[in-house]
């Protein structure tokens, strides 16, 4: 993830939860926060619940996050465990009393594979330029099933698994959902790992007619974020 952001032109900074909890960092100099994948707290009590608790029950960390999301010059991305965190904290649809959940895969197993994805027509800052395309990316999760409390028209579903059934839909997500976005397009939560597919050699098969690509189309998402922030902060 760090390298993808660097290639897109970002000045990348690692911020740890301990930095936020102790007040060493407050996100005031950050325009784009990326909640990365990984099994935080070993998924004890459920995916990202421990991580979410570190924000909810530490005053300085919660204040930093709230102030970040209150600003109009910010973007956020959550991938895999980061997607689970954003859902747990209600960061995509804070106006909804009930939050979407990421629950155990229908298979009951950890699923890892390279999956076909449809990027829908969308207004996401990161993905709008990739609207109506099909791309591949890796998934690697045990609790990746989107479960929604409201009807489909209440959500901005920007990416779907290309196939409704297992294994094309690796977790059984409602409406084959792979990614959701805030209504203003600024905040994106997705289970597939775009950062594990932004270089052609990361793909198990790459189109022969694009063999000279140095980067895959996924890099556009990061460049789009960089360009949006540059415009907002100039």
C-alpha atoms as one frame of an Amber mdcrd trajectory, in Angstrom:
protein
   0.000   0.000   0.000   2.786   2.393   0.945   4.479   1.884  -2.424   1.257
   2.357  -4.417   0.657   5.654  -2.631   4.264   6.697  -3.191   4.032   5.958
  -6.929   0.875   8.070  -7.131   2.773  11.042  -5.705   1.805  10.959  -2.043
   4.061  11.883   0.851   3.340   8.762   2.885   3.316   8.754   6.670   2.770
   5.745   8.932   0.521   6.574  11.870   0.083   3.959  14.583  -2.847   3.679
  16.963  -0.494   4.333  19.865   0.404   7.659  18.233  -3.271   8.654  18.167
  -4.032   7.341  21.647  -1.082   9.209  23.176  -1.763  12.386  21.214   1.517
  12.340  19.281  -0.564  12.451  16.089  -3.908  14.157  15.527  -4.356  13.741
  11.730  -4.490  17.516  11.250  -1.782  17.349   8.560  -3.355  14.330   6.819
  -5.638  14.599   3.788  -5.948  10.916   2.890  -6.185   8.209   5.518  -5.846
   4.574   4.463  -6.939   1.851   6.857  -4.903  -1.083   5.630  -5.583  -4.806
   5.614  -4.343  -7.245   8.236  -5.919  -9.158  11.084  -5.904  -6.466  13.765
  -6.044  -7.860  17.299  -6.183 -11.330  15.692  -9.892 -10.660  14.984 -10.667
 -11.416  18.640 -14.387 -10.739  19.260 -14.825 -10.326  15.491 -13.185  -8.587
  12.566 -11.856  -5.096  13.416 -13.827  -4.882  16.666 -10.696  -4.429  18.748
  -9.361  -1.838  16.334 -12.679   0.020  16.397 -12.634  -0.054  20.189  -9.230
   1.623  20.184 -10.891   4.602  18.491 -14.176   4.543  20.375 -12.756   4.233
  23.886  -9.707   6.490  23.653 -10.614  10.170  23.760  -7.662  11.534  21.781
  -7.926   8.934  19.028 -11.675   9.441  18.692 -11.319  13.213  18.619  -8.657
  13.021  15.895 -10.841  10.748  13.761 -13.982  12.829  14.238 -12.176  16.032
  13.283 -10.662  14.362  10.221 -14.077  13.258   8.935 -15.596  16.674   9.670
 -13.195  18.329   7.226 -14.106  18.787   3.540 -10.581  18.307   2.172 -10.163
  14.674   3.203 -10.500  11.231   1.645 -10.387   7.794   3.210  -9.924   4.235
   2.007 -10.391   1.019   3.942  -9.176  -2.271   2.470 -10.072  -5.697   3.907
  -9.576  -5.273   7.669  -9.708  -1.529   7.043 -13.053  -1.985   5.291 -14.302
  -3.928   8.304 -13.126  -1.085  10.550 -14.951   1.563   8.516 -18.131  -0.510
   8.654 -17.783  -1.094  12.403 -17.317   2.635  13.047 -20.114   3.658  10.671
 -17.791   5.908   8.680 -19.430   5.401   5.279 -23.054   6.100   6.237 -22.990
   7.901   9.600 -26.598   8.994   9.023 -27.818   5.371   9.185 -28.919   4.178
  12.656 -27.920   0.620  11.702 -24.534  -0.119  10.165 -23.630  -2.638   7.466
 -21.664  -5.563   8.849 -18.884  -7.764   7.553 -19.649 -11.278   8.734 -18.213
 -14.762   8.252 -17.926 -16.055   4.708 -20.728 -18.411   3.708 -18.101 -21.106
   3.114 -17.082 -20.943   6.771 -13.475 -20.737   5.602 -10.739 -18.221   5.004
 -10.910 -17.382   1.298  -7.896 -16.310  -0.729  -7.931 -15.945  -4.499  -7.759
 -13.672  -7.504 -11.321 -12.520  -8.179 -13.049 -10.815 -11.109 -14.706  -7.501
 -10.238 -17.172  -5.184 -11.962 -16.648  -1.497 -11.229 -20.074   0.078 -11.561
 -20.885   3.518 -12.903 -19.990   5.609  -9.876 -19.086   9.008  -8.461 -16.290
   7.787  -6.182 -13.279  10.110  -6.185 -10.985   7.109  -6.495 -12.945   4.865
  -8.849 -15.046   7.106 -11.098 -12.484   7.035 -13.927 -12.670   3.224 -13.870
 -16.475   3.123 -14.162 -17.903   0.250 -16.213 -14.633  -1.689 -16.297 -13.785
  -5.220 -15.199 -10.600  -5.785 -13.223  -9.093  -8.522 -11.101  -7.812  -8.284
  -7.539  -6.885 -10.547  -4.665  -9.141 -11.291  -1.729  -7.888 -12.744   1.551
 -10.414 -12.808   4.384 -12.505 -14.940   6.681 -15.188 -12.336   7.441 -15.828
 -10.583   4.153 -19.561 -10.972   3.642 -21.348  -7.631   3.400 -24.646  -7.842
   5.288 -26.883  -4.794   4.919 -29.768  -3.790   7.213 -31.529  -1.633   4.587
 -32.649  -1.992   0.981 -30.091  -1.832  -1.813 -31.046   1.690  -2.896 -29.758
   3.019   0.441 -26.162   2.158  -0.471 -23.647   3.405  -2.995 -22.335   0.043
  -4.207 -19.440   0.949  -6.470 -17.958  -2.508  -7.021 -19.409  -6.006  -7.277
 -18.030  -9.490  -7.711 -18.528 -10.441 -11.367 -20.327 -13.659 -10.434 -23.146
 -14.031  -7.939 -22.273 -17.557  -6.851 -19.310 -19.055  -5.005 -16.379 -19.019
  -5.703 -16.804 -15.934  -7.927 -18.538 -14.289  -4.978 -16.084 -15.610  -2.368
 -18.077 -14.723   0.734 -21.775 -14.609  -0.193 -22.081 -10.816   0.130 -25.530
  -9.310  -0.314 -25.943  -8.179  -3.937 -22.404  -9.487  -4.641 -21.053  -6.318
  -3.025 -17.281  -5.870  -3.015 -17.058  -2.135  -2.187 -19.247   0.680  -0.908
 -18.693   4.418  -1.016 -20.055   7.428   0.825 -22.681   9.436  -1.021 -20.257
  12.319  -1.573 -17.704   9.958  -3.135 -14.921  10.709  -0.647 -14.849   7.617
   1.536 -14.403   4.121   0.083 -14.490   0.732   1.816 -13.615  -2.423  -0.113
 -12.755  -6.026   0.690 -10.552  -6.819  -2.375  -6.914  -5.731  -2.192  -6.313
  -3.224  -4.990  -2.837  -2.597  -3.564  -1.942  -6.233  -4.288  -2.836  -5.843
  -7.969  -1.459  -2.465  -9.089   1.597  -4.051 -10.739   1.162  -6.485 -13.657
   3.404  -9.145 -12.105   1.009  -9.342  -9.150  -1.696 -10.761 -11.439  -1.804
 -14.528 -12.110  -2.669 -13.656 -15.728  -2.276 -10.272 -17.395  -3.745  -9.457
 -20.829  -1.293 -10.179 -23.627  -2.174  -6.948 -25.409  -1.098  -4.946 -22.330
   2.124  -6.788 -21.569   4.126  -3.560 -21.759   2.182  -1.934 -18.913   4.404
  -0.839 -16.041   1.398  -0.537 -13.732  -2.124  -1.939 -13.856  -5.257   0.244
 -14.120  -5.672   0.083 -10.322  -3.005   2.775  -9.958  -5.577   5.214 -11.358
  -7.493   5.019  -8.087  -4.515   6.352  -6.139  -3.672   8.981  -8.772  -7.283
  10.167  -8.739  -7.068  10.612  -4.969  -3.799  12.516  -5.286  -5.190  14.834
  -7.972  -8.357  15.547  -5.981  -6.365  16.485  -2.892  -3.986  18.652  -4.918
  -6.977  20.548  -6.284  -8.576  20.929  -2.845  -5.431  22.160  -1.131  -3.876
  24.443  -3.741
